[in-house]
Amino acid sequence: MKYLSTRATRTDTSGRKRFCEILLEGLAPDGGLYLPEHYPQVDAALLARWRTVYREQSYAALAFEVLSLYIDDIPATDLKAICDKTYTKAVFGTEKIVPLTMLEDAAAGSGAAPLYLEALSNGPTLAFKDMAMQLLGNLFEYELARRGEQLNILGATSGDTGSAAEYAMRGKKGVRVFMTSPAGRMSPFQQAQMFSLMDENIHNIAVDGVFDDCQDMVKAVSNDLDFKRKYRIGTVNSINWARLLAQVVYYFAGYFQSTKANSERVCFAVPSGNFGNVCAGHVARMMGLPIDKLVVATNENDVLDEFFRTGIYRVRGSADTFETSSPSMDISKASNFERFVFDLLERDGALVKSLFGAALGDNGRFDLNADPRFGQAAQRFGFVSGKSTHADRLRTIRQTWERFGVMIDTHTADALKVACEQLHAGVPMIVLETALPIKFAATIVEALGREPDRPAKFEGIEALPKRVIAMAADVTAVKAYIALNCA
Ligand SMILES: *Cc1c(COP(=O)(O)O)cnc(C)c1O
């Protein structure tokens, strides 16, 4: 299996690479994102076999089956060992790894559509990013050891991504993490999660500034090619193909848990920001998983909902990005969206390049409404969308608690709100739960008048000693710090 860039022309196959070559890379050299040359097809016999693999063996065994179709430059025994080590009950809390909770046999007013929550939030940092990041940590350690190399991961976080990366990379050989975050802007719980890590290879840097200042520092360092090469700087952001691939697995696991036979179809509702999670659903659907609709839910930052409704993709600047109570979706430029547009436009890399390169760069927007292929987003690819606001979030959290006794977080609430607008008689709707309520306690208190439950292992973490250094929003300072700690 080779991977190509979403900006490569059809005839130019020279830049195609294998899995381990793109594993440690970010964007392709032409600024595009990597995708497989084709999507391996899962026929009825294979789907039936995978159902048994998940039911009678494990999630790790299912992950190995899916990953094997895309990774042919890691020996099977090694890949199997990596999957087995990643998806364990010890790390994810349950044997099923992504258990379903049935909310309703037949959602009220929907004409009988079963409604489920699929828990992707039982990993070490209680958010779905663990699902992929835990695998990435083990893949990085494996590949770096094989090459005899080191990697220094530099990142910027406002919460979930940074902590998922640190918990995935802590103690891993060959990897150091330098994670910048805006000082005092994360919730006390999030700060405690990250800053209480005492591992030598994890460096927390609290920057005197906002998230954009952190992001700008990371970009400036990455643009200094000499420094980047000398100190082997890498990233773990959501455009990484291995992260996306890891996420494909739980769409299969959700399908098997909610259906009895492979003739059945299901819908998934996905709280979306960078379009990474739902793009994995698109890949699963392209492989032949019987997904009817992929429901894209946004918060007040509704770039994606606007696109699926109108065909216009209009990115917003940071000044026009709202700070909401589902902060992990406060994104106004969806970094994985280019992957879907590439498929929508029949893999015309030259056109994708003009849209995401020139048009977005010059005008901050492009318009596919007049392109006959835009209609295919819904018809052929199954995408529908909707938006949820703070008031919707509060109401959904309250109703879910009152009717089912289930407490959901703010991001999951956005997805559930939009899912209920898209129910189809007889077709199960699976809402992806992307975080536990404890991470966003203030909004839970606002909705329910009580604190969310806290998993035992996080009891009292705010009081633990903290390992973090303070820094001005200054690129020279962060470079000096990296140089000092890589010596
Ligand atoms: C990152 C995140 C999302 C958004 O996922 P994307 O892949 O960026 O679309 C949703 N919910 C939570 C809790 C997250 O951490």
The ligand as an SDF file (V2000), in Angstrom:
LIG
                    3D

 15 15  0  0  0  0  0  0  0  0999 V2000
  -10.7850   16.7640   19.4040 C   0  0  0  0  0  0  0  0  0  0  0  0
  -12.1680   16.6180   19.9570 C   0  0  0  0  0  0  0  0  0  0  0  0
  -13.3040   16.7010   19.1280 C   0  0  0  0  0  0  0  0  0  0  0  0
  -13.2270   17.0370   17.6510 C   0  0  0  0  0  0  0  0  0  0  0  0
  -12.6800   15.9980   16.8790 O   0  0  0  0  0  0  0  0  0  0  0  0
  -12.1190   16.2880   15.4060 P   0  0  0  0  0  0  0  0  0  0  0  0
  -11.4190   15.0640   15.0100 O   0  0  0  0  0  0  0  0  0  0  0  0
  -11.1810   17.4770   15.5550 O   0  0  0  0  0  0  0  0  0  0  0  0
  -13.2730   16.6250   14.5280 O   0  0  0  0  0  0  0  0  0  0  0  0
  -14.5460   16.4930   19.7040 C   0  0  0  0  0  0  0  0  0  0  0  0
  -14.6830   16.2490   21.0170 N   0  0  0  0  0  0  0  0  0  0  0  0
  -13.6160   16.1660   21.8490 C   0  0  0  0  0  0  0  0  0  0  0  0
  -13.8360   15.9170   23.2920 C   0  0  0  0  0  0  0  0  0  0  0  0
  -12.3140   16.3350   21.3480 C   0  0  0  0  0  0  0  0  0  0  0  0
  -11.2660   16.2600   22.1840 O   0  0  0  0  0  0  0  0  0  0  0  0
  1  2  1  0
  2  3  1  0
  2 14  2  0
  3  4  1  0
  3 10  2  0
  4  5  1  0
  5  6  1  0
  6  7  2  0
  6  8  1  0
  6  9  1  0
 10 11  1  0
 11 12  2  0
 12 13  1  0
 12 14  1  0
 14 15  1  0
M  END
$$$$
